[in-house]
Amino acid sequence: MKRKKVLVTGAAGFIGAHTAVELIKAGHDAVLIDNFSKSDRTLLSGMEKILKFKPDFHEGDCADRKFVDHIFKTYGPFDAVLHFAAYKSVGESVSHPLMYYRNNIDSLLTLLDVMKEHDVRDIIFSSSCTVYGQPDRIPVDETAPFKRAESPYGATKQMCERILEDAHQTGFRIVSLRYFNPIGAHPSAEIGELPVGVPNNLVPYITQTAAGVRKKLIIFGNDYNTPDGTCIRDFIHVVDVAVAHVRAMEYLENLSGSNLFEAFNLGTGVGVSVLQLVEQFKIVTGVDLPYEIGPRRPGDVEKVFADPSKLNKAFGWKTNYTFSDGLLHAWQWEKKIRSV
């Protein structure tokens, strides 16, 4: 694969930072942007330690057309864009739906407009398994219809995919990666998941509880139609997610067509319950974890895990890490930032 110059949006966030590292390690040039609305500079410092140099970073908002156009004019031309910049909390989206619709959709529309003006056609979009709602068939594959989204967050991902599906007819080549549940941290423990305020995702809440930052973990519901009553998810290591983005760029490079929209599930194919995850954390770390069962949380899907065979075949990709590895790496990261 030839060396490419790539714009990475949301690059100071959990998945964006890990993907930027893998892109650069693979020999590509990356220009990174983020507005720090859901992150800070911590992961940028960690990336610098891993890469042994300071990455090319610029602060700004993807919904700010003037800023995005400046980036394209000044630091392009770009071969591709990896778009991670979006709000991602299911619970927060239920409480603040308009904020989610405005941010997640406006940022994509602005980016596509500027890309078209600068003749940049390739984009890899961060989508989500929430586009499926509660699927009829498990494991879920890409042919599953979109059900009504269980949260405004999920609805924004559905809408963004529809926008991309329509936009590709005008000359874009688009890969949409439908993430399941990324967890973990870089094995170096230099970068990891760093939520602003109270974590909305399960694993950082687990690690913060184990570190004594939180008094106890609340498991939201144990009366679901699952073997142990808790929700089932597909937990995938964040480095595996990052590597899949590099493979997605290779996939686009090998295509000769002038336009494309293709969606892929990005998961392990293994369903793990919340309670199983908690118990496995205790096993791999040797740390006790106080928890109690609470009421169900609005917007949560009962169970979902991926059929990743389409992506495995198209990208020649498979996971290198288990969910146990993800838990151990997340704990190593938590201990490093907390000095536990």
RAPESUL-V844832 format. One record per residue. RES is the residue in one small letter. PHI is phi in radians with two decimals (none if undefined). PSI is psi as a letter, one per 40 degrees, with the letter a starting at -180 (* if undefined). D_FIRST is the distance of its C-alpha to the first C-alpha in Angstrom with 1 decimal. Layout:
BEGIN
res->RES phi->PHI psi->PSI d_first->D_FIRST
res->RES phi->PHI psi->PSI d_first->D_FIRST
END
This chain:
BEGIN
res->m phi->none psi->h d_first->0.0
res->k phi->-1.26 psi->i d_first->3.8
res->r phi->-1.13 psi->h d_first->6.6
res->k phi->-2.13 psi->i d_first->8.5
res->k phi->-1.84 psi->h d_first->12.3
res->v phi->-2.19 psi->h d_first->13.5
res->l phi->-1.61 psi->h d_first->17.2
res->v phi->-2.02 psi->h d_first->18.4
res->t phi->-1.61 psi->i d_first->22.0
res->g phi->1.12 psi->f d_first->24.4
res->a phi->-1.36 psi->e d_first->22.5
res->a phi->-1.62 psi->e d_first->25.7
res->g phi->-1.57 psi->i d_first->26.2
res->f phi->-0.99 psi->d d_first->25.7
res->i phi->-1.38 psi->d d_first->22.4
res->g phi->-1.04 psi->d d_first->21.0
res->a phi->-1.16 psi->d d_first->21.6
res->h phi->-1.13 psi->d d_first->20.0
res->t phi->-1.22 psi->d d_first->16.9
res->a phi->-1.01 psi->d d_first->16.7
res->v phi->-1.07 psi->d d_first->17.0
res->e phi->-1.17 psi->d d_first->14.2
res->l phi->-1.07 psi->d d_first->11.9
res->i phi->-1.19 psi->d d_first->13.1
res->k phi->-1.09 psi->d d_first->13.1
res->a phi->-1.40 psi->e d_first->9.4
res->g phi->1.76 psi->e d_first->9.3
res->h phi->-1.66 psi->i d_first->9.6
res->d phi->-1.69 psi->h d_first->13.0
res->a phi->-2.19 psi->h d_first->15.3
res->v phi->-1.86 psi->h d_first->18.6
res->l phi->-1.93 psi->h d_first->20.9
res->i phi->-2.34 psi->i d_first->24.1
res->d phi->-2.90 psi->i d_first->26.9
res->n phi->-1.84 psi->e d_first->30.6
res->f phi->1.08 psi->f d_first->31.8
res->s phi->-1.24 psi->d d_first->33.9
res->k phi->-2.26 psi->f d_first->32.9
res->s phi->-2.75 psi->i d_first->31.6
res->d phi->-2.46 psi->a d_first->32.4
res->r phi->-1.49 psi->e d_first->30.8
res->t phi->-1.01 psi->d d_first->31.0
res->l phi->-1.23 psi->d d_first->27.4
res->l phi->-1.10 psi->d d_first->26.2
res->s phi->-1.12 psi->d d_first->28.3
res->g phi->-1.15 psi->d d_first->26.9
res->m phi->-1.06 psi->d d_first->23.2
res->e phi->-1.07 psi->d d_first->24.4
res->k phi->-1.19 psi->d d_first->25.9
res->i phi->-1.20 psi->d d_first->22.8
res->l phi->-1.44 psi->e d_first->20.5
res->k phi->1.24 psi->e d_first->23.3
res->f phi->-2.75 psi->i d_first->23.1
res->k phi->-1.48 psi->h d_first->24.1
res->p phi->-1.19 psi->i d_first->21.4
res->d phi->-1.39 psi->g d_first->21.7
res->f phi->-2.08 psi->i d_first->24.1
res->h phi->-2.43 psi->h d_first->26.5
res->e phi->-1.51 psi->h d_first->29.3
res->g phi->3.03 psi->i d_first->30.0
res->d phi->-1.81 psi->h d_first->30.4
res->c phi->-1.15 psi->d d_first->28.0
res->a phi->-1.49 psi->e d_first->31.1
res->d phi->-1.62 psi->h d_first->32.2
res->r phi->-1.03 psi->d d_first->31.1
res->k phi->-1.07 psi->d d_first->32.2
res->f phi->-1.11 psi->d d_first->30.1
res->v phi->-1.10 psi->d d_first->26.9
res->d phi->-1.10 psi->d d_first->27.4
res->h phi->-1.05 psi->d d_first->28.0
res->i phi->-1.07 psi->d d_first->24.7
res->f phi->-1.14 psi->d d_first->22.8
res->k phi->-1.21 psi->d d_first->25.1
res->t phi->-1.54 psi->d d_first->25.0
res->y phi->-2.03 psi->e d_first->21.6
res->g phi->-1.40 psi->a d_first->19.3
res->p phi->-1.32 psi->i d_first->17.9
res->f phi->-1.77 psi->i d_first->15.5
res->d phi->-1.51 psi->d d_first->12.5
res->a phi->-2.81 psi->i d_first->13.4
res->v phi->-2.20 psi->h d_first->16.3
res->l phi->-1.93 psi->h d_first->16.8
res->h phi->-1.85 psi->h d_first->20.6
res->f phi->-1.86 psi->e d_first->22.5
res->a phi->-1.26 psi->h d_first->25.7
res->a phi->-2.90 psi->i d_first->28.5
res->y phi->-1.34 psi->i d_first->31.7
res->k phi->-2.38 psi->e d_first->31.4
res->s phi->-1.57 psi->h d_first->34.8
res->v phi->-1.04 psi->d d_first->36.6
res->g phi->-1.10 psi->d d_first->40.0
res->e phi->-1.12 psi->d d_first->39.7
res->s phi->-1.17 psi->d d_first->38.7
res->v phi->-1.18 psi->d d_first->41.9
res->s phi->-1.36 psi->d d_first->43.9
res->h phi->-2.30 psi->g d_first->42.1
res->p phi->-1.10 psi->d d_first->40.8
res->l phi->-1.13 psi->d d_first->41.0
res->m phi->-1.06 psi->d d_first->39.0
res->y phi->-1.22 psi->d d_first->36.1
res->y phi->-1.08 psi->d d_first->36.3
res->r phi->-1.15 psi->d d_first->36.4
res->n phi->-1.21 psi->d d_first->33.6
res->n phi->-1.22 psi->d d_first->31.0
res->i phi->-1.49 psi->d d_first->31.5
res->d phi->-1.06 psi->d d_first->32.2
res->s phi->-1.12 psi->d d_first->29.1
res->l phi->-1.18 psi->d d_first->26.9
res->l phi->-1.07 psi->d d_first->29.0
res->t phi->-1.08 psi->d d_first->28.9
res->l phi->-1.07 psi->d d_first->25.1
res->l phi->-1.11 psi->d d_first->24.7
res->d phi->-1.02 psi->d d_first->27.3
res->v phi->-1.23 psi->d d_first->25.7
res->m phi->-1.00 psi->d d_first->22.2
res->k phi->-1.11 psi->d d_first->23.9
res->e phi->-1.07 psi->d d_first->25.8
res->h phi->-1.80 psi->e d_first->22.8
res->d phi->1.00 psi->f d_first->20.8
res->v phi->-1.83 psi->h d_first->18.1
res->r phi->-1.85 psi->d d_first->17.4
res->d phi->-1.67 psi->h d_first->14.9
res->i phi->-2.45 psi->h d_first->16.7
res->i phi->-1.93 psi->h d_first->16.5
res->f phi->-1.87 psi->h d_first->20.2
res->s phi->-1.44 psi->h d_first->22.0
res->s phi->-1.82 psi->a d_first->24.6
res->s phi->-2.75 psi->i d_first->27.0
res->c phi->-1.16 psi->e d_first->28.9
res->t phi->-1.14 psi->e d_first->32.0
res->v phi->-1.10 psi->d d_first->31.3
res->y phi->-1.46 psi->e d_first->32.9
res->g phi->1.07 psi->b d_first->36.1
res->q phi->-1.66 psi->g d_first->38.0
res->p phi->-1.18 psi->i d_first->36.4
res->d phi->-1.30 psi->d d_first->38.8
res->r phi->-2.20 psi->h d_first->36.7
res->i phi->-2.17 psi->h d_first->35.1
res->p phi->-1.21 psi->i d_first->32.4
res->v phi->-1.59 psi->h d_first->31.1
res->d phi->-1.94 psi->i d_first->28.4
res->e phi->-1.26 psi->e d_first->26.9
res->t phi->-1.45 psi->e d_first->29.7
res->a phi->-1.12 psi->h d_first->32.2
res->p phi->-1.23 psi->i d_first->34.0
res->f phi->-1.26 psi->h d_first->34.1
res->k phi->-1.50 psi->i d_first->37.5
res->r phi->-0.98 psi->h d_first->39.2
res->a phi->-1.08 psi->i d_first->37.3
res->e phi->-1.43 psi->e d_first->39.3
res->s phi->-2.66 psi->i d_first->38.6
res->p phi->-1.01 psi->d d_first->37.9
res->y phi->-0.99 psi->d d_first->34.5
res->g phi->-1.06 psi->d d_first->33.6
res->a phi->-1.11 psi->d d_first->35.0
res->t phi->-1.14 psi->d d_first->32.8
res->k phi->-1.21 psi->d d_first->29.7
res->q phi->-1.07 psi->d d_first->31.2
res->m phi->-1.14 psi->d d_first->32.0
res->c phi->-1.12 psi->d d_first->28.6
res->e phi->-1.13 psi->d d_first->27.0
res->r phi->-1.13 psi->d d_first->29.6
res->i phi->-1.03 psi->d d_first->28.9
res->l phi->-1.17 psi->d d_first->25.1
res->e phi->-1.08 psi->d d_first->26.1
res->d phi->-1.27 psi->d d_first->28.4
res->a phi->-1.17 psi->d d_first->26.1
res->h phi->-1.11 psi->d d_first->23.3
res->q phi->-1.19 psi->e d_first->25.8
res->t phi->-1.71 psi->e d_first->25.7
res->g phi->2.06 psi->e d_first->22.1
res->f phi->-1.48 psi->i d_first->20.0
res->r phi->-2.04 psi->h d_first->17.2
res->i phi->-2.21 psi->h d_first->18.0
res->v phi->-1.99 psi->h d_first->17.2
res->s phi->-1.89 psi->h d_first->20.3
res->l phi->-1.75 psi->h d_first->20.2
res->r phi->-1.57 psi->g d_first->23.8
res->y phi->-1.16 psi->i d_first->24.3
res->f phi->-1.67 psi->b d_first->27.2
res->n phi->-2.20 psi->g d_first->28.5
res->p phi->-1.15 psi->h d_first->26.2
res->i phi->-2.42 psi->i d_first->28.1
res->g phi->1.75 psi->a d_first->28.0
res->a phi->-2.88 psi->i d_first->26.6
res->h phi->-1.09 psi->h d_first->24.2
res->p phi->-0.99 psi->d d_first->25.6
res->s phi->-1.29 psi->e d_first->26.4
res->a phi->1.14 psi->f d_first->28.8
res->e phi->-1.54 psi->d d_first->27.7
res->i phi->-2.40 psi->i d_first->26.6
res->g phi->-2.94 psi->a d_first->27.8
res->e phi->-1.43 psi->h d_first->29.6
res->l phi->-2.35 psi->g d_first->32.2
res->p phi->-1.19 psi->i d_first->34.2
res->v phi->-1.51 psi->h d_first->36.6
res->g phi->1.33 psi->a d_first->40.1
res->v phi->-1.23 psi->h d_first->40.9
res->p phi->-1.10 psi->i d_first->37.8
res->n phi->-1.69 psi->d d_first->37.2
res->n phi->-1.63 psi->i d_first->34.9
res->l phi->-1.15 psi->d d_first->36.4
res->v phi->-1.14 psi->d d_first->34.7
res->p phi->-1.12 psi->d d_first->35.3
res->y phi->-1.20 psi->d d_first->38.9
res->i phi->-1.07 psi->d d_first->39.2
res->t phi->-1.19 psi->d d_first->38.0
res->q phi->-1.18 psi->d d_first->40.2
res->t phi->-1.18 psi->d d_first->43.1
res->a phi->-1.09 psi->d d_first->42.6
res->a phi->-1.47 psi->e d_first->42.5
res->g phi->1.55 psi->e d_first->45.8
res->v phi->-1.28 psi->d d_first->44.5
res->r phi->-1.94 psi->i d_first->45.5
res->k phi->-1.22 psi->d d_first->48.7
res->k phi->-2.84 psi->i d_first->47.4
res->l phi->-1.58 psi->h d_first->44.8
res->i phi->-1.80 psi->h d_first->45.9
res->i phi->-1.61 psi->h d_first->44.5
res->f phi->-1.45 psi->g d_first->44.8
res->g phi->1.63 psi->h d_first->46.8
res->n phi->-2.32 psi->f d_first->47.6
res->d phi->-2.08 psi->f d_first->49.1
res->y phi->-1.36 psi->i d_first->46.1
res->n phi->-1.44 psi->g d_first->46.0
res->t phi->-2.37 psi->i d_first->43.9
res->p phi->-0.95 psi->d d_first->45.0
res->d phi->-1.94 psi->e d_first->45.8
res->g phi->1.51 psi->e d_first->46.3
res->t phi->-1.79 psi->i d_first->43.4
res->c phi->-1.07 psi->i d_first->40.2
res->i phi->-1.95 psi->h d_first->37.3
res->r phi->-2.36 psi->i d_first->33.7
res->d phi->-1.94 psi->h d_first->30.2
res->f phi->-1.64 psi->h d_first->29.3
res->i phi->-2.12 psi->h d_first->25.6
res->h phi->-1.16 psi->h d_first->24.4
res->v phi->-1.09 psi->d d_first->22.7
res->v phi->-1.22 psi->d d_first->20.0
res->d phi->-1.09 psi->d d_first->19.1
res->v phi->-1.07 psi->d d_first->19.1
res->a phi->-1.08 psi->d d_first->16.8
res->v phi->-1.09 psi->d d_first->14.2
res->a phi->-1.07 psi->d d_first->14.5
res->h phi->-1.19 psi->d d_first->13.6
res->v phi->-1.13 psi->d d_first->10.1
res->r phi->-1.14 psi->d d_first->9.9
res->a phi->-1.12 psi->d d_first->11.5
res->m phi->-1.12 psi->d d_first->8.9
res->e phi->-1.10 psi->d d_first->6.5
res->y phi->-1.04 psi->d d_first->9.8
res->l phi->-1.16 psi->d d_first->10.6
res->e phi->-1.08 psi->d d_first->7.7
res->n phi->-1.44 psi->e d_first->8.9
res->l phi->-1.65 psi->i d_first->12.4
res->s phi->-1.76 psi->e d_first->14.4
res->g phi->-1.20 psi->i d_first->17.4
res->s phi->-1.51 psi->e d_first->18.7
res->n phi->-2.60 psi->i d_first->19.8
res->l phi->-2.86 psi->i d_first->19.3
res->f phi->-2.33 psi->h d_first->20.9
res->e phi->-2.42 psi->h d_first->20.1
res->a phi->-1.92 psi->i d_first->21.6
res->f phi->-2.36 psi->h d_first->20.9
res->n phi->-1.32 psi->h d_first->23.1
res->l phi->-2.08 psi->g d_first->21.7
res->g phi->-2.70 psi->a d_first->24.3
res->t phi->-1.66 psi->d d_first->25.5
res->g phi->1.53 psi->e d_first->28.0
res->v phi->-2.01 psi->h d_first->30.8
res->g phi->-1.59 psi->h d_first->33.7
res->v phi->-2.26 psi->h d_first->35.4
res->s phi->-1.38 psi->i d_first->38.5
res->v phi->-1.03 psi->d d_first->39.3
res->l phi->-1.16 psi->d d_first->42.1
res->q phi->-1.05 psi->d d_first->40.0
res->l phi->-1.09 psi->d d_first->37.5
res->v phi->-1.08 psi->d d_first->40.3
res->e phi->-1.15 psi->d d_first->41.9
res->q phi->-1.18 psi->d d_first->38.7
res->f phi->-1.04 psi->d d_first->38.2
res->k phi->-1.11 psi->d d_first->41.7
res->i phi->-1.24 psi->d d_first->40.9
res->v phi->-1.31 psi->d d_first->37.7
res->t phi->-1.83 psi->d d_first->39.0
res->g phi->1.26 psi->e d_first->42.7
res->v phi->-1.86 psi->h d_first->43.6
res->d phi->-1.27 psi->i d_first->46.1
res->l phi->-2.40 psi->h d_first->45.3
res->p phi->-1.22 psi->h d_first->48.1
res->y phi->-2.60 psi->i d_first->47.5
res->e phi->-2.51 psi->i d_first->49.6
res->i phi->-1.55 psi->h d_first->49.3
res->g phi->-2.02 psi->a d_first->49.5
res->p phi->-1.23 psi->i d_first->49.6
res->r phi->-1.02 psi->i d_first->46.7
res->r phi->-1.81 psi->h d_first->44.4
res->p phi->-1.00 psi->h d_first->44.1
res->g phi->1.66 psi->e d_first->40.8
res->d phi->-1.35 psi->h d_first->39.8
res->v phi->-1.49 psi->i d_first->38.7
res->e phi->-1.12 psi->d d_first->40.5
res->k phi->-2.69 psi->h d_first->37.7
res->v phi->-2.80 psi->h d_first->34.1
res->f phi->-2.59 psi->i d_first->31.3
res->a phi->-1.54 psi->i d_first->28.1
res->d phi->-1.75 psi->h d_first->27.3
res->p phi->-1.62 psi->e d_first->23.5
res->s phi->-1.11 psi->d d_first->23.1
res->k phi->-1.09 psi->d d_first->21.3
res->l phi->-1.19 psi->d d_first->18.4
res->n phi->-0.96 psi->d d_first->18.5
res->k phi->-1.29 psi->d d_first->18.1
res->a phi->-1.21 psi->d d_first->15.6
res->f phi->-1.73 psi->e d_first->13.1
res->g phi->1.09 psi->f d_first->14.1
res->w phi->-2.01 psi->i d_first->15.4
res->k phi->-2.61 psi->i d_first->18.8
res->t phi->-1.25 psi->i d_first->20.8
res->n phi->-1.84 psi->e d_first->21.3
res->y phi->-2.15 psi->i d_first->24.4
res->t phi->-1.60 psi->i d_first->27.7
res->f phi->-1.18 psi->d d_first->29.8
res->s phi->-1.15 psi->d d_first->32.1
res->d phi->-1.04 psi->d d_first->29.3
res->g phi->-1.05 psi->d d_first->28.8
res->l phi->-1.16 psi->d d_first->32.5
res->l phi->-1.12 psi->d d_first->32.7
res->h phi->-1.16 psi->d d_first->29.9
res->a phi->-1.10 psi->d d_first->31.5
res->w phi->-1.22 psi->d d_first->34.8
res->q phi->-1.08 psi->d d_first->33.5
res->w phi->-1.14 psi->d d_first->32.1
res->e phi->-1.06 psi->d d_first->35.4
res->k phi->-1.10 psi->d d_first->37.4
res->k phi->-1.16 psi->d d_first->35.5
res->i phi->-1.35 psi->d d_first->36.1
res->r phi->-1.72 psi->e d_first->39.7
res->s phi->0.96 psi->f d_first->40.5
res->v phi->-1.39 psi->* d_first->42.0
END
